[in-house]
Amino acid sequence: MKEKVQLISDELFFSVIEKAQASPRKRANYNFHELTEVYQRFLNVLTRGTYVQPHKHENPPKPETFIVLKGKLGFLIYDTNGNVTGKHVLSENGDIRGIDVQPGVWHSVVTLSDICVCFEGKSGPYNLEEDKYFATWAPSEADDARFGYLAQMEKLFI
């Protein structure tokens, strides 16, 4: 059972950063919630070069909130055909530090710093088959084409 109070500290950041750096996916989560809870909240640590396939949370509909606690993140919004319709830089030191996305919005992120620590909140409970729908117009995380696609995503923020 988790503690009733969990501190969000540099020590926790360093622990999750270490896991992200060792991960083949170049990212790691630290959940404050149990997967069955209706409000999911977690740290998402992303390192430079991680690829997050564009996706949406639609059925069941789930809004999602990102707040950058450390580093810089590029946030992309797409239409149903994969065209970028919005791009935002979220940064611990910038004017924009977070974003709230309504259900059904295609989105992805690009890490713009060596390490980015985000706090995320999303409706639950977590169900792997229903959590997100991945865009068929973008490479999967297992497809080698992801490297070229990620490079295109990164160029949008240069």
Phi, psi and omega per residue, in radians:
M1 nan 2.431 -3.141
K2 -1.305 2.737 3.059
E3 -1.109 2.673 3.114
K4 -1.271 -0.413 3.101
V5 -2.265 2.209 3.093
Q6 -2.126 2.207 3.139
L7 -1.494 2.438 3.064
I8 -1.747 1.761 -2.960
S9 -2.247 2.940 3.044
D10 -1.023 -0.646 3.128
E11 -1.046 -0.754 3.088
L12 -1.143 -0.781 3.091
F13 -0.927 -0.903 -3.082
F14 -1.050 -0.670 3.124
S15 -1.096 -0.796 -3.106
V16 -1.312 -0.608 3.065
I17 -1.041 -0.754 3.116
E18 -1.027 -0.763 3.111
K19 -1.131 -0.722 -3.138
A20 -1.122 -0.737 -3.127
Q21 -1.152 -0.500 3.139
A22 -1.531 -0.204 -3.068
S23 -1.413 2.400 3.036
P24 -1.035 -0.494 -3.141
R25 -1.425 -0.158 3.122
K26 1.132 0.549 3.066
R27 -2.799 2.812 3.126
A28 -2.711 2.618 3.085
N29 -1.904 2.692 2.905
Y30 -2.236 1.965 -3.096
N31 -1.511 2.308 2.974
F32 -1.583 -0.189 -3.033
H33 -1.946 2.883 2.912
E34 -1.588 2.611 -3.058
L35 -1.064 -0.387 -3.126
T36 -1.486 -0.142 -3.100
E37 -1.238 2.655 -3.117
V38 -1.409 -0.316 3.074
Y39 -2.101 1.962 -3.119
Q40 -1.682 2.277 3.127
R41 -2.455 2.349 -3.034
F42 -2.804 2.811 2.945
L43 -1.562 2.383 3.044
N44 -2.127 1.971 3.117
V45 -1.782 2.125 -3.135
L46 -2.048 2.370 3.072
T47 -1.898 2.779 -3.092
R48 -0.959 2.339 3.102
G49 1.676 -0.051 3.067
T50 -1.272 2.531 3.118
Y51 -1.998 2.174 3.077
V52 -1.987 1.909 -3.133
Q53 -1.049 2.324 3.075
P54 -0.914 2.440 -3.060
H55 -2.722 3.018 3.051
K56 -2.510 2.787 3.091
H57 -2.010 1.812 -2.934
E58 -2.169 -0.717 -3.009
N59 -2.419 1.690 0.116
P60 -1.319 2.667 -3.108
P61 -1.153 2.253 -3.118
K62 -2.384 2.036 2.988
P63 -1.265 2.813 -3.109
E64 -2.503 2.413 3.134
T65 -2.125 2.334 3.063
F66 -2.068 2.327 2.996
I67 -2.300 2.187 3.138
V68 -1.446 2.131 3.107
L69 -1.709 -0.485 -3.133
K70 -2.651 2.278 3.078
G71 1.662 -2.763 -3.048
K72 -2.490 2.428 -3.057
L73 -2.346 2.409 2.972
G74 -1.679 2.270 -3.115
F75 -2.008 2.152 -3.100
L76 -1.948 2.423 3.056
I77 -2.017 2.410 -3.096
Y78 -2.171 2.745 2.946
D79 -1.555 -3.112 -3.052
T80 -1.176 -0.271 3.121
N81 -1.705 0.012 3.123
G82 1.604 0.154 3.070
N83 -1.416 2.372 3.118
V84 -1.254 2.153 3.137
T85 -1.938 -0.164 3.122
G86 -2.816 2.509 3.042
K87 -2.497 2.392 -3.058
H88 -2.427 2.446 3.034
V89 -1.740 2.115 3.083
L90 -1.851 2.292 -3.044
S91 -2.587 2.560 3.085
E92 -1.075 -0.457 -3.095
N93 -1.936 0.042 -3.048
G94 -1.647 3.138 3.086
D95 -1.250 -0.516 3.137
I96 -1.948 2.083 -3.097
R97 -1.938 -0.246 -3.102
G98 -2.762 3.051 -3.135
I99 -2.640 2.530 3.057
D100 -2.044 2.185 -3.049
V101 -2.009 2.231 3.127
Q102 -1.324 2.798 3.126
P103 -1.006 2.552 3.042
G104 1.481 0.060 3.138
V105 -1.620 2.137 3.073
W106 -1.201 2.297 -3.116
H107 -2.699 2.847 3.040
S108 -2.752 3.027 -3.141
V109 -2.325 2.709 3.072
V110 -2.283 2.253 3.108
T111 -1.374 2.132 -3.080
L112 -1.845 0.078 3.055
S113 -2.305 2.942 -3.136
D114 -1.022 -0.673 3.133
I115 -2.403 2.411 3.058
C116 -2.302 2.201 3.099
V117 -1.907 2.094 -3.138
C118 -2.034 2.576 2.889
F119 -1.748 2.264 3.117
E120 -2.137 2.516 3.015
G121 -2.258 2.421 -3.091
K122 -2.703 2.636 3.065
S123 -1.152 2.571 3.091
G124 -2.097 -2.882 -0.077
P125 -1.285 2.877 -3.131
Y126 -1.411 2.233 3.044
N127 -2.374 2.006 -3.039
L128 -0.904 -0.738 -3.086
E129 -1.247 -0.417 -3.054
E130 -2.001 -0.081 -3.012
D131 -1.084 -0.795 -3.111
K132 -2.610 2.703 3.064
Y133 -1.987 2.129 -3.084
F134 -1.496 2.494 3.142
A135 -1.204 2.264 3.094
T136 -1.358 -0.263 3.135
W137 -1.503 0.058 3.114
A138 -2.219 2.608 3.128
P139 -1.103 2.631 3.063
S140 -1.329 2.956 3.117
E141 -1.169 -0.287 3.140
A142 -1.669 -0.188 -3.070
D143 -1.472 2.284 3.115
D144 -1.083 -0.362 3.096
A145 -1.143 -0.236 3.138
R146 -1.061 -0.536 -3.110
F147 -1.124 -0.772 3.099
G148 -1.188 -0.678 3.140
Y149 -1.153 -0.738 3.106
L150 -1.083 -0.716 3.116
A151 -1.048 -0.692 3.093
Q152 -1.129 -0.718 3.125
M153 -1.085 -0.775 -3.115
E154 -1.108 -0.669 -3.127
K155 -1.079 -0.432 3.127
L156 -1.146 -0.292 -3.091
F157 -1.929 0.178 3.129
I158 -1.563 nan nan
